[in-house]
Amino acid sequence: MTQEPAPVNHPRLICTAIGLAMGIAVFVLSLMHKIQPESAILMLSLGVSLYGAALLLFNK
């Protein structure tokens, strides 16, 4: 018996990964005191909107 690989929804995976990366980047840059508050809010809002887009994408 061979197992078939599970299908991956690539657009959902990409949106989730970029959203997570934005949150981590803001966290690290704020620890280093290298980011302005306006830029941090912009990056976090972009990450949250990508999470929302990932939730709206259809499953295959």
ABEGO torsion letter per residue (X at the ends): XBBBBBBBBAAAAAAAAAAAAAAAAAAAAAAAGABBAAAAAAAAAAAAAAAAAAAABBBX
